[in-house]
Amino acid sequence: MRQDTHTYTDIFVKNIPLIDVRAPVEFERGAFPAAKNLPIMDNQQRETVGICYKQHGKQDAIRKGHELVQNTVRETRIAAWIEFANRNPDGALYCFRGGLRSQIAQQWMHEAGTDFPVVSGGYKALRTFLLTELDTLVKQCEFTLVGGKTGNGKTTLVSGLKHGVDLEAAAYHRGSSFGRHAKSQNSQVNFENILAIDFLKLKYRQIQSIVLEDEARTIGKAGIPKSLFEKMRQSAIVVIEEPFDARLERLIKEYVQDMHLEFRNLGDGSDGYDAFSAYLLDSLDRIRKRLGPARYPGIRNTMQQALDLQARTGDIRKHYDWLVSVLNYYYDPMYEDQLRQRKDFICFRGDYSACHDYLVHACGTA
């Protein structure tokens, strides 16, 4: 069996295209950004073969697999693999451990006239490599955090730095009550995989001073790895201080304009407005207790009025009313309290531009 000659580091740093021949259910639990799921067996076929293996052993399971994947089914799978290989001649394929499924896929491709390498150790080895590298790099690197009230542009600043790692992009969640996207956020496994790859790419460029956004322990449902979070809590913080109106404009764009567009672009045949409305109302419901029984009903009523007006006329101006209340009574008091507890870690304060310049010159290069 021809093994892939790329190192594990090269696979991730160079974004080597990968065929993942595991079943879709395995791919959904965790995969890599550059991998495409072209399974040798679908979920039902995998389950059937697994039951056969438990009851009758390996050889019977192999026979059952060949029985289930033959003729047109087999030809379709091979054609998809070959098409991928032709488009990505520097790529490779893998299964869970780099074993039987990889060998069979590679053999079938060879018989059809295409040679394509297999990643030694498969998904399991690649995943173990990433977790080990992430743990090592957390110990070796120094972090500077970017903090500031909601709407100050923290994520934009971090993601624009060559020595920044965007935790929220890795989680596919903005890390707040209004932080989810139209599509589901990344699984914990995928969050860790993406995060490790981001760190690995910085290591490859010999960058050890890394900028991260100041985050809570979880970003949506994705938990920051314990070792990383503990080190973040002991790292210096740069605090962005922007005018209230500038913050408000950023959040109107992010929560209202951009999110409506995300839901509209889902391609489900609707204009996305009902899903967008549900997103805003559900997000507000999540902070109901923090707003309190006296304020919450009025703020929710204002949000509903804003949604109704937008639906009728396209006018989004009334969204400013509820968002001002959410900033004044939820986000700002919460962040001020959190920052007071960590005031000894603040190393710089300034507006967006000043903080950007400080991070470029004090911590790395833009």
LINBELFEN-V70280 format. One record per backbone hydrogen bond with DSSP energy under -0.5 kcal/mol. NH is the residue of the N-H (numbers start at 1). CO is the residue of the C=O. If there is no record, write none. Layout:
((NH | CO) (NH | CO))
This chain:
((4 | 118) (11 | 7) (12 | 8) (13 | 9) (14 | 10) (15 | 12) (16 | 11) (18 | 34) (19 | 92) (20 | 18) (20 | 36) (21 | 19) (21 | 94) (26 | 23) (27 | 23) (28 | 24) (29 | 25) (30 | 26) (35 | 32) (36 | 18) (38 | 20) (38 | 36) (40 | 21) (41 | 21) (46 | 42) (47 | 43) (48 | 44) (49 | 45) (50 | 46) (51 | 47) (52 | 48) (53 | 49) (54 | 50) (55 | 51) (56 | 52) (57 | 52) (57 | 53) (61 | 57) (62 | 58) (63 | 59) (64 | 60) (65 | 61) (66 | 62) (67 | 63) (68 | 64) (69 | 65) (70 | 68) (73 | 70) (74 | 70) (75 | 71) (76 | 72) (77 | 73) (78 | 74) (79 | 75) (80 | 76) (81 | 77) (82 | 78) (83 | 79) (84 | 80) (85 | 81) (86 | 82) (87 | 83) (88 | 84) (91 | 88) (92 | 17) (93 | 117) (94 | 19) (103 | 99) (104 | 100) (105 | 101) (106 | 102) (107 | 103) (108 | 104) (109 | 105) (110 | 106) (111 | 107) (112 | 108) (113 | 110) (114 | 109) (118 | 2) (119 | 93) (120 | 118) (122 | 119) (123 | 95) (124 | 96) (125 | 121) (126 | 122) (127 | 123) (128 | 124) (129 | 125) (130 | 126) (131 | 127) (132 | 128) (133 | 129) (134 | 130) (135 | 131) (136 | 132) (137 | 133) (138 | 134) (139 | 135) (140 | 136) (141 | 137) (142 | 208) (144 | 210) (145 | 236) (146 | 212) (147 | 145) (147 | 238) (149 | 240) (152 | 149) (157 | 153) (158 | 154) (159 | 155) (160 | 156) (160 | 157) (161 | 158) (162 | 365) (164 | 161) (165 | 211) (167 | 165) (170 | 166) (171 | 167) (172 | 168) (173 | 168) (174 | 179) (179 | 176) (181 | 183) (186 | 171) (191 | 187) (192 | 188) (193 | 189) (194 | 190) (195 | 191) (196 | 192) (197 | 193) (198 | 194) (199 | 195) (200 | 196) (201 | 197) (202 | 198) (203 | 199) (204 | 200) (205 | 201) (206 | 203) (207 | 202) (208 | 206) (210 | 142) (210 | 208) (211 | 163) (212 | 144) (213 | 165) (214 | 146) (215 | 213) (219 | 222) (220 | 218) (222 | 219) (223 | 221) (224 | 217) (229 | 225) (230 | 226) (231 | 227) (232 | 228) (233 | 229) (234 | 231) (235 | 232) (236 | 143) (237 | 345) (238 | 145) (239 | 237) (239 | 348) (240 | 147) (240 | 238) (241 | 350) (242 | 240) (247 | 243) (248 | 244) (249 | 245) (250 | 246) (251 | 247) (252 | 248) (253 | 249) (254 | 250) (255 | 251) (256 | 251) (256 | 252) (257 | 252) (258 | 253) (259 | 254) (260 | 256) (261 | 257) (262 | 258) (263 | 259) (264 | 260) (265 | 261) (266 | 263) (267 | 264) (276 | 272) (277 | 273) (278 | 274) (279 | 275) (280 | 276) (281 | 277) (282 | 278) (283 | 279) (284 | 280) (285 | 281) (286 | 282) (287 | 283) (287 | 284) (288 | 285) (291 | 287) (292 | 288) (295 | 291) (296 | 292) (299 | 295) (300 | 296) (301 | 297) (302 | 298) (303 | 299) (304 | 300) (305 | 301) (306 | 302) (307 | 303) (308 | 304) (309 | 305) (310 | 306) (311 | 307) (312 | 308) (313 | 309) (314 | 309) (314 | 310) (315 | 309) (319 | 316) (320 | 317) (321 | 318) (322 | 318) (323 | 319) (324 | 320) (325 | 321) (326 | 322) (327 | 323) (328 | 324) (329 | 325) (330 | 326) (331 | 326) (332 | 327) (334 | 330) (335 | 331) (336 | 332) (337 | 333) (338 | 334) (339 | 335) (340 | 336) (341 | 337) (342 | 338) (342 | 339) (343 | 340) (345 | 342) (346 | 343) (347 | 237) (348 | 237) (350 | 239) (355 | 351) (356 | 352) (357 | 353) (358 | 354) (359 | 355) (360 | 356) (361 | 357) (362 | 358) (363 | 359) (364 | 360))
